[in-house]
Amino acid sequence: MPKVTAYGQTFECDRGSNLRQVLLEQGIPLYNGKASIINCHGLGTCGTCAVQVEGEVSEPNWRDRARRSLPPHKPSKNLRLACQTQVLGDVRVTKFDGMWGQGDRRVWEPDKPTN
């Protein structure tokens, strides 16, 4: 089973699990500010679940690529939409600031819950 390390926690999930779902199931604060209330609930349209992922995950699908190509996201930034990402192997997840997680300051890292 793949291991996910995020927000100072490490836990296992089934191969192919949806990253957004496993983070939320572990109580990890995936959304910044009001995005916790106003998000698309995993449809891939809002872009607020953007995270940096290191490790083995699915290739970006068209929803992920399309949403991250629009402001405030930048396609050149190494982010993924957690709701459109499947965990295929061990991963480490980092969340950045900004309503959409598009900022430059780390909100939490794999090994640290807050900065």
C-alpha positions in Angstrom: 0.0 0.0 0.0 1.3 3.5 -0.9 2.2 5.8 2.0 1.2 9.5 1.9 3.1 12.0 4.0 1.4 15.3 4.5 0.8 17.8 7.3 3.2 16.0 9.6 1.3 12.7 9.2 2.1 9.5 7.3 -0.6 7.1 6.5 -1.4 4.3 4.0 -4.0 4.3 1.3 -5.1 1.9 -1.5 -3.2 2.2 -4.8 -5.3 4.4 -7.1 -7.0 6.3 -4.2 -8.0 9.9 -4.9 -5.5 12.2 -3.2 -8.2 14.8 -2.1 -10.3 12.1 -0.5 -7.5 10.5 1.5 -6.2 13.9 2.7 -9.7 14.9 3.9 -10.3 11.5 5.5 -7.2 12.1 7.6 -8.4 15.5 8.7 -5.7 17.4 6.8 -6.7 21.0 6.0 -6.5 20.9 2.2 -8.2 24.2 1.6 -7.0 27.7 2.6 -9.4 30.2 4.2 -12.9 30.4 2.7 -12.0 27.8 0.1 -12.9 25.2 2.7 -16.5 26.3 2.3 -16.6 27.3 -1.4 -15.0 24.7 -3.4 -16.1 22.4 -6.2 -16.1 19.2 -4.0 -13.8 17.4 -6.2 -15.1 18.2 -9.7 -11.8 19.8 -10.8 -13.3 23.1 -11.6 -12.3 25.5 -8.8 -8.6 24.7 -8.4 -8.5 25.4 -4.6 -7.1 21.9 -3.8 -3.8 22.6 -5.6 -0.8 21.0 -3.9 2.7 20.1 -4.7 3.2 16.3 -4.9 6.4 14.4 -4.9 6.2 10.7 -5.7 4.2 8.4 -7.9 0.8 9.7 -9.0 -1.4 9.6 -12.1 -0.6 11.8 -15.0 -2.5 15.1 -15.1 -5.9 14.7 -16.8 -7.5 17.3 -19.0 -9.4 18.9 -16.0 -6.2 19.3 -14.0 -4.3 20.7 -16.9 -7.1 23.1 -18.0 -7.8 24.5 -14.5 -4.1 25.0 -13.7 -3.7 26.8 -17.0 -6.0 29.6 -15.8 -5.2 32.4 -13.4 -4.3 32.6 -10.6 -2.6 29.3 -11.3 0.5 29.1 -13.6 1.0 26.0 -15.7 4.8 26.3 -15.1 4.3 25.9 -11.3 4.8 22.3 -10.1 1.3 21.8 -8.6 -1.5 19.3 -9.0 -5.2 19.4 -8.2 -5.6 16.8 -5.4 -9.1 16.0 -6.6 -7.9 14.9 -10.0 -4.8 13.0 -8.7 -4.6 9.3 -8.0 -2.0 7.9 -5.6 0.1 5.2 -7.3 3.0 4.9 -4.9 4.5 6.7 -1.9 4.0 10.5 -2.0 4.9 13.6 -0.1 2.4 16.5 -0.2 3.0 20.3 0.4 0.3 23.0 0.5 1.0 26.7 -0.4 -0.8 29.9 0.6 -3.3 31.8 -1.5 -7.0 31.0 -1.9 -6.2 28.5 -4.6 -2.9 27.2 -3.0 -1.1 29.1 -5.8 1.2 31.2 -3.5 4.9 30.9 -2.8 4.7 30.5 1.0 4.3 27.0 2.4 1.3 26.6 4.6 2.3 23.0 5.6 4.8 20.5 4.5 5.0 16.7 4.5 6.8 16.6 7.8 5.4 19.8 9.4 1.8 20.6 10.1 2.3 24.4 10.0 5.1 26.9 9.3 
